[in-house]
């Protein structure tokens, strides 16, 4: 099983990167010109998003610096101990929907402490790939199109992150063992 996963991970990204321009050429789509046109159209949108991004970065900083993250970690520790979820991965699971860079810092500390090929390293990598920075994404996309009522999207996004977190844990435990 491990050999199959390793093989697929080595060929998927190069295969996708080769397929897209080949398919575009087959369809007679000018790839470079389309890219440049999209970049031109995206620049005003990027300028429009700056206030939303600054607001989100301030909120993430407040969440970390005030001790709110540590407070929530303390609340969840008994639950994760009871179900057998690795306590070292809990900060990554809580921070991932809020901040990509914050969760990446936790993943990096797991890699340094336990190694990238350890159970925890593989779990951290899988969690990073199976969940999203939901609050950041909603801030950016909803801010770009002016959507103000986002409560249902937040609920669904956070539920999807929870499902990705649980699926990551179960699959990594199943494929690689503890």
DAMOQUI-V947604 format. One record per pair of residues at least 12 apart in sequence whose C-alpha atoms are under 7 Angstrom apart, sorted by sequence separation. I is the first residue (numbers start at 1). J is the second residue. D is the distance in whole Angstrom. If there is no record, write none. Layout:
BEGIN
<<I	J	D> <I	J	D>>
END
This chain:
BEGIN
<<92	106	6> <91	106	7> <92	107	7> <107	124	6> <73	91	7> <134	157	6> <134	158	7> <132	161	6> <131	161	5> <100	133	6> <131	164	5> <99	133	6> <130	164	5> <131	165	7> <89	124	7> <97	132	6> <98	133	5> <130	165	7> <96	132	7> <97	133	4> <98	134	7> <96	133	6> <97	134	5> <98	135	5> <99	136	7> <60	98	7> <97	135	6> <98	136	6> <127	165	6> <130	168	7> <60	99	7> <127	168	6> <126	168	6> <123	168	7> <123	169	6> <123	172	6> <122	172	7> <119	176	7> <119	178	6> <97	161	7> <93	165	7> <56	136	7> <52	139	6> <53	140	7> <52	140	6> <49	140	6> <52	143	6> <49	143	7> <49	144	6> <48	144	7> <45	144	7>>
END
